[in-house]
């Protein structure tokens, strides 16, 4: 497995991996009417607006099988999305699509997020201004690449001036929670789905 910087040619693979890990770490394909939505919300903004803080894992056939994405300044990143990312998606995915989504599908929550994207609390961003995402396909899990990739991304963020990092975890993804705890992350609060770490 090769860890390397993100290239523009990796875009489709990143969107695909985001979908295939988007249901608590499991494949979300069967729960999406619009399969691209998961990646448009959770991955594309990072590789478009901050590609210098995006890493990918490629297998022996040069296929991308995982990624780690981050931003050094969450507040500035969310400002950028509010001005330059969400408005077009709001046009492409109007609110009524959320109301029409079948029960049990993930489209409704994703579309509502597009129209009402939450802002990260100042309690988090004051002390841990950077944030990250990592997603690995099953073929690369359990080989130490997750730790290697996250360590490399945190080094990039530290070099860019970040003094702390946070991330959110789906409470159903117990494997991811255990992984982050092994990397030194701690829960922001006892019942929180947010984890933090000093850099």
Secondary structure, 3 states (H helix, E strand, C coil): CEEEECCHHHHHHHHHHHHHCCECCECCHHHCCCCCHHHHHHCHHHHHHCHHHEEEEECCCCCEEEEEEEECCHHHHHHHHHHHCHHHHHHHCCHHHHHHCCCCCCHHHHHHHHHCCCCCCHHHHHHCCEEEEEEECHHHCCCCHHHHHHHHHHHHHHHCCCCEEEEECCCCCHHHHHHHHHCCCEECCCCCCEEEEEC
